[in-house]
């Protein structure tokens, strides 16, 4: 990549970083993407699955097609980087690098538009609402794969801690299925000095918090991977009152559907059992979010070959992550692969979802080159 394009991608990425938008609110981001695509002379369709954009580049006589995806949304996190291009929107920041994913997909569009060596159709999918917003499903439900035909689809996520520019390709599972849990215990409120006249939902919730950990340790095969974590406990407003209701919220993760189902059954069993033990009721609500991201074998090999062909270091020895990624929904519809591209060291808080995180601009050329390379290789066979 020439230095002029690399500098332009950095400029675009930093603009996006300074103007983050939450899931399903990516109106300015989508408009920015459309404006850049117009400058590149690339046709696009806005409003796909909400605020999503799909750009289409067709060249030559081939009827082959491939999709490339980049996500656009930010997180409700207050940025602490102090960078000149830090978020200008209080409480919102690109703490996961989607600004870089969007900029590098625009870079791939620029590379492909200026390259006469390939034939076929490339669909560039600028996806909204990856962060728990089911943006992939929204685009699919809006006819993504019928309106914009593609035989395969590829994408990437930057990966802090992996050497900058290195491409990690997994055989099989890459990221976990992510589900949300909420358990509400309804007891009987009363004076904290007379607990015998109450039914304490906080005590039930405390027992439940501990018992939930037995699901992974005693109900899941040790050779499988699973996580159950509670991140929120809410109850009471007065120090000397036992409240009527206690609510816990969290997440559970797995790489295989049978494991996910076993965790869900375990959560319901534990909550109901504890509620009966303490003489109260429990309401359990579970919402399944991102599907597990599991690479297809042939496409994983193709992605590794494409990365090597672009002159990038390749690793195939990294374990999968328990983080979620809704690219998995695309892989339910079409063969494809999702890779990690190293973001470099994690010093000074450069970790995903950290308020001090920042996407490494130095990897923009590598990411754009990988996306362009994997598209051309997929179109060849």
VEXFI-274506 format. One line per 3 residues: number of its first residue (from 1); their letters; for each residue x, y, z of C-alpha. Coordinates in nm, 2 decimals. Layout:
// VEXFI-274506
NUM> A> X:Y:Z; ... $
// end
This chain:
// VEXFI-274506
1> XXX> 0.00:0.00:0.00; 0.13:0.34:-0.09; 0.19:0.59:0.19 $
4> XXX> -0.08:0.83:0.06; -0.35:0.57:0.11; -0.21:0.46:0.44 $
7> XXX> -0.22:0.82:0.56; -0.58:0.86:0.43; -0.69:0.55:0.62 $
10> XXX> -0.54:0.68:0.94; -0.72:1.01:0.89; -1.05:0.83:0.83 $
13> XXX> -1.00:0.60:1.13; -0.92:0.89:1.36; -1.23:1.08:1.24 $
16> XXX> -1.44:0.78:1.32; -1.28:0.74:1.66; -1.36:1.10:1.75 $
19> XXX> -1.72:1.06:1.65; -1.84:0.72:1.78; -2.20:0.60:1.78 $
22> XXX> -2.38:0.33:1.97; -2.55:0.03:1.82; -2.84:0.12:1.59 $
25> XXX> -2.74:0.49:1.61; -2.46:0.48:1.35; -2.62:0.74:1.12 $
28> XXX> -2.32:0.98:1.10; -2.08:0.68:1.06; -2.29:0.53:0.78 $
31> XXX> -2.30:0.87:0.61; -1.93:0.90:0.64; -1.88:0.56:0.49 $
34> XXX> -2.12:0.64:0.20; -1.93:0.97:0.13; -1.59:0.79:0.12 $
37> XXX> -1.73:0.52:-0.11; -1.87:0.78:-0.34; -1.52:0.95:-0.36 $
40> XXX> -1.38:0.60:-0.45; -1.64:0.56:-0.73; -1.79:0.25:-0.55 $
43> XXX> -2.16:0.19:-0.57; -2.34:0.14:-0.24; -2.68:0.07:-0.08 $
46> XXX> -2.75:0.24:0.25; -3.01:0.14:0.51; -2.95:-0.23:0.50 $
49> XXX> -3.07:-0.38:0.83; -3.11:-0.04:0.98; -2.80:0.18:0.95 $
52> XXX> -2.59:-0.08:0.76; -2.43:-0.01:0.42; -2.34:-0.26:0.15 $
55> XXX> -2.10:-0.15:-0.13; -2.07:-0.35:-0.45; -1.77:-0.37:-0.68 $
58> XXX> -1.80:-0.58:-1.00; -1.53:-0.64:-1.26; -1.49:-0.87:-1.56 $
61> XXX> -1.71:-1.16:-1.67; -1.70:-1.39:-1.38; -2.02:-1.47:-1.19 $
64> XXX> -1.83:-1.56:-0.87; -1.90:-1.34:-0.56; -1.76:-1.29:-0.21 $
67> XXX> -1.84:-1.08:0.09; -1.62:-0.88:0.33; -1.75:-0.74:0.66 $
70> XXX> -1.65:-0.46:0.89; -1.85:-0.34:1.19; -1.92:0.02:1.27 $
73> XXX> -2.07:0.07:1.63; -1.91:0.19:1.95; -1.96:0.12:2.32 $
76> XXX> -2.11:0.31:2.61; -1.77:0.36:2.77; -1.61:0.69:2.88 $
79> XXX> -1.27:0.73:2.70; -0.96:0.80:2.91; -0.69:0.80:2.64 $
82> XXX> -0.64:1.18:2.63; -0.56:1.15:2.26; -0.60:1.45:2.02 $
85> XXX> -0.87:1.25:1.84; -1.04:1.11:2.15; -1.42:1.07:2.15 $
88> XXX> -1.61:1.40:2.13; -1.92:1.22:2.26; -1.93:1.19:2.63 $
91> XXX> -1.97:0.83:2.76; -1.93:0.67:2.41; -1.60:0.55:2.26 $
94> XXX> -1.46:0.30:2.01; -1.32:0.07:2.27; -1.32:-0.24:2.05 $
97> XXX> -1.16:-0.11:1.73; -1.47:-0.10:1.50; -1.34:0.24:1.38 $
100> XXX> -1.04:0.05:1.25; -1.25:-0.23:1.10; -1.46:0.03:0.91 $
103> XXX> -1.15:0.22:0.79; -0.97:-0.09:0.68; -1.28:-0.22:0.49 $
106> XXX> -1.28:0.12:0.31; -0.91:0.06:0.24; -1.00:-0.28:0.09 $
109> XXX> -1.26:-0.10:-0.13; -0.99:0.14:-0.25; -0.74:-0.14:-0.32 $
112> XXX> -1.00:-0.35:-0.51; -1.14:-0.06:-0.71; -0.79:0.02:-0.83 $
115> XXX> -0.69:-0.34:-0.91; -0.76:-0.48:-1.26; -0.63:-0.82:-1.19 $
118> XXX> -0.95:-0.98:-1.06; -1.29:-1.07:-1.19; -1.62:-1.12:-1.01 $
121> XXX> -1.83:-0.93:-0.75; -1.72:-0.82:-0.40; -1.98:-0.71:-0.15 $
124> XXX> -1.84:-0.49:0.12; -2.07:-0.52:0.43; -2.05:-0.23:0.67 $
127> XXX> -2.25:-0.37:0.96; -2.42:-0.19:1.24; -2.50:-0.30:1.60 $
130> XXX> -2.24:-0.57:1.65; -2.21:-0.49:2.02; -2.51:-0.69:2.15 $
133> XXX> -2.74:-0.53:1.90; -2.79:-0.82:1.66; -2.69:-0.62:1.36 $
136> XXX> -2.58:-0.92:1.16; -2.93:-1.08:1.21; -3.09:-0.75:1.11 $
139> XXX> -2.90:-0.74:0.79; -2.98:-1.11:0.71; -3.35:-1.05:0.78 $
142> XXX> -3.33:-0.75:0.55; -3.23:-0.98:0.27; -2.85:-0.94:0.28 $
145> XXX> -2.77:-1.26:0.10; -3.05:-1.25:-0.15; -3.01:-0.88:-0.24 $
148> XXX> -2.63:-0.89:-0.24; -2.53:-1.24:-0.35; -2.21:-1.38:-0.21 $
151> XXX> -2.08:-1.74:-0.21; -1.85:-1.69:0.09; -1.79:-1.42:0.35 $
154> XXX> -1.48:-1.31:0.55; -1.40:-1.07:0.83; -1.16:-0.99:1.10 $
157> XXX> -1.12:-0.85:1.45; -0.81:-0.66:1.57; -0.65:-0.86:1.86 $
160> XXX> -0.45:-0.68:2.13; -0.16:-0.89:2.26; -0.10:-1.05:1.92 $
163> XXX> 0.20:-0.91:1.73; 0.09:-0.62:1.52; 0.00:-0.72:1.17 $
166> XXX> 0.01:-1.10:1.24; -0.30:-1.29:1.11; -0.43:-1.56:1.34 $
169> XXX> -0.65:-1.82:1.16; -0.85:-2.08:1.36; -0.96:-2.42:1.26 $
172> XXX> -1.32:-2.44:1.39; -1.43:-2.22:1.68; -1.30:-1.86:1.69 $
175> XXX> -1.54:-1.68:1.93; -1.81:-1.80:2.16; -2.19:-1.78:2.15 $
178> XXX> -2.29:-1.51:2.39; -2.61:-1.51:2.59; -2.75:-1.28:2.86 $
181> XXX> -2.92:-1.40:3.18; -3.14:-1.22:3.43; -3.27:-1.38:3.75 $
184> XXX> -3.51:-1.19:3.98; -3.59:-1.32:4.33; -3.92:-1.19:4.48 $
187> XXX> -3.94:-1.22:4.85; -4.11:-1.03:5.13; -3.98:-0.69:5.24 $
190> XXX> -3.95:-0.59:5.60; -3.74:-0.43:5.88; -3.37:-0.55:5.88 $
193> XXX> -3.39:-0.60:6.26; -3.68:-0.84:6.22; -3.56:-1.08:5.94 $
196> XXX> -3.79:-1.36:6.07; -4.08:-1.16:5.93; -3.94:-1.13:5.59 $
199> XXX> -3.83:-1.35:5.30; -3.49:-1.21:5.20; -3.43:-1.21:4.82 $
202> XXX> -3.07:-1.08:4.87; -2.98:-1.40:5.06; -3.13:-1.61:4.78 $
205> XXX> -2.94:-1.41:4.52; -2.61:-1.45:4.71; -2.66:-1.83:4.73 $
208> XXX> -2.75:-1.83:4.36; -2.44:-1.63:4.27; -2.22:-1.90:4.42 $
211> XXX> -2.43:-2.20:4.29; -2.42:-2.08:3.93; -2.05:-2.15:3.93 $
214> XXX> -2.12:-2.52:3.98; -2.28:-2.54:3.64; -1.95:-2.51:3.46 $
217> XXX> -1.75:-2.71:3.72; -2.00:-2.99:3.76; -2.25:-3.00:3.47 $
220> XXX> -2.02:-2.93:3.17; -1.77:-3.18:3.02; -1.42:-3.05:3.13 $
223> XXX> -1.30:-3.09:2.77; -1.57:-2.83:2.66; -1.53:-2.45:2.72 $
226> XXX> -1.79:-2.25:2.91; -1.82:-1.94:3.12; -2.10:-1.82:3.35 $
229> XXX> -2.05:-1.47:3.50; -2.28:-1.23:3.69; -2.19:-0.87:3.64 $
232> XXX> -2.48:-0.69:3.81; -2.65:-0.74:4.15; -2.93:-0.49:4.23 $
235> XXX> -3.14:-0.49:4.54; -3.26:-0.25:4.80; -3.26:0.13:4.86 $
238> XXX> -3.24:0.15:5.24; -2.97:0.01:5.47; -3.21:-0.10:5.74 $
241> XXX> -3.47:-0.27:5.52; -3.47:-0.62:5.36; -3.60:-0.55:5.01 $
244> XXX> -3.88:-0.73:4.83; -3.68:-0.80:4.51; -3.32:-0.88:4.41 $
247> XXX> -3.21:-0.89:4.05; -2.89:-1.04:3.90; -2.77:-1.00:3.55 $
250> XXX> -2.49:-1.16:3.36; -2.37:-1.36:3.06; -2.28:-1.71:2.97 $
253> XXX> -2.06:-1.83:2.68; -1.99:-2.15:2.50; -1.86:-2.27:2.16 $
256> XXX> -2.11:-2.55:2.10; -2.49:-2.55:2.10; -2.53:-2.85:2.33 $
259> XXX> -2.32:-2.68:2.59; -2.52:-2.36:2.56; -2.84:-2.56:2.61 $
262> XXX> -2.70:-2.74:2.91; -2.59:-2.41:3.07; -2.94:-2.26:3.02 $
265> XXX> -3.10:-2.57:3.18; -2.86:-2.54:3.47; -2.94:-2.17:3.53 $
268> XXX> -3.31:-2.24:3.54; -3.26:-2.54:3.77; -3.04:-2.36:4.02 $
271> XXX> -3.26:-2.05:4.03; -3.58:-2.24:4.08; -3.42:-2.47:4.34 $
274> XXX> -3.29:-2.18:4.55; -3.62:-1.99:4.53; -3.80:-2.30:4.67 $
277> XXX> -3.53:-2.34:4.94; -3.59:-1.98:5.06; -3.97:-1.99:5.01 $
280> XXX> -4.00:-1.73:4.73; -4.02:-1.72:4.35; -3.76:-1.67:4.08 $
283> XXX> -3.81:-1.53:3.74; -3.54:-1.63:3.48; -3.50:-1.45:3.15 $
286> XXX> -3.24:-1.56:2.90; -3.17:-1.39:2.57; -2.94:-1.55:2.32 $
289> XXX> -2.72:-1.30:2.14; -2.43:-1.37:1.91; -2.40:-1.72:1.77 $
292> XXX> -2.07:-1.90:1.81; -1.82:-1.79:1.54; -1.70:-2.12:1.38 $
295> XXX> -1.48:-2.11:1.07; -1.54:-2.34:0.78; -1.24:-2.56:0.70 $
298> XXX> -1.18:-2.47:0.34; -1.23:-2.10:0.40; -1.00:-2.10:0.70 $
301> XXX> -0.73:-2.25:0.47; -0.81:-1.99:0.20; -0.78:-1.71:0.45 $
304> XXX> -0.44:-1.83:0.57; -0.32:-1.86:0.22; -0.45:-1.51:0.14 $
307> XXX> -0.27:-1.36:0.44; 0.05:-1.53:0.34; 0.00:-1.42:-0.02 $
310> XXX> -0.03:-1.06:0.11; 0.30:-1.09:0.28; 0.16:-1.11:0.64 $
313> XXX> 0.28:-1.34:0.91; 0.03:-1.62:0.99; -0.04:-1.82:1.30 $
316> XXX> -0.27:-2.12:1.33; -0.19:-2.22:1.69; -0.40:-1.98:1.90 $
319> XXX> -0.69:-2.11:2.11; -1.04:-1.96:2.06; -1.18:-1.68:2.27 $
322> XXX> -1.48:-1.67:2.50; -1.56:-1.32:2.37; -1.87:-1.30:2.15 $
325> XXX> -1.89:-1.18:1.79; -2.21:-1.18:1.58; -2.02:-1.26:1.26 $
328> XXX> -2.12:-1.61:1.36; -2.47:-1.54:1.22; -2.32:-1.48:0.88 $
331> XXX> -2.13:-1.81:0.90; -2.47:-1.99:0.96; -2.58:-1.86:0.62 $
334> XXX> -2.26:-1.89:0.41; -1.92:-2.06:0.43; -1.65:-1.83:0.55 $
337> XXX> -1.38:-1.75:0.80; -1.31:-1.49:1.06; -0.95:-1.41:1.16 $
340> XXX> -0.77:-1.20:1.41; -0.51:-0.94:1.31; -0.27:-0.85:1.58 $
343> XXX> -0.31:-0.50:1.73; 0.02:-0.51:1.92; 0.11:-0.49:2.29 $
346> XXX> -0.16:-0.44:2.55; 0.04:-0.19:2.76; -0.12:0.13:2.89 $
349> XXX> -0.47:-0.03:2.87; -0.47:-0.12:2.50; -0.72:-0.40:2.57 $
352> XXX> -1.06:-0.45:2.42; -1.34:-0.27:2.60; -1.09:-0.08:2.81 $
355> XXX> -1.14:0.30:2.84; -0.77:0.34:2.75; -0.79:0.13:2.43 $
358> XXX> -0.70:0.26:2.09; -0.68:0.08:1.75; -0.33:0.06:1.62 $
361> XXX> -0.32:0.27:1.30; 0.00:0.09:1.19; -0.21:-0.22:1.11 $
364> XXX> -0.45:-0.05:0.88; -0.25:-0.14:0.57; -0.22:-0.50:0.68 $
367> XXX> -0.59:-0.53:0.75; -0.69:-0.37:0.42; -0.44:-0.58:0.23 $
370> XXX> -0.57:-0.90:0.39; -0.93:-0.82:0.31; -0.85:-0.74:-0.05 $
373> XXX> -0.63:-1.05:-0.08; -0.89:-1.29:0.06; -1.16:-1.15:-0.17 $
376> XXX> -0.95:-1.20:-0.48; -0.84:-1.55:-0.37; -1.20:-1.65:-0.30 $
379> XXX> -1.31:-1.53:-0.65; -1.04:-1.74:-0.81; -1.17:-2.07:-0.68 $
// end
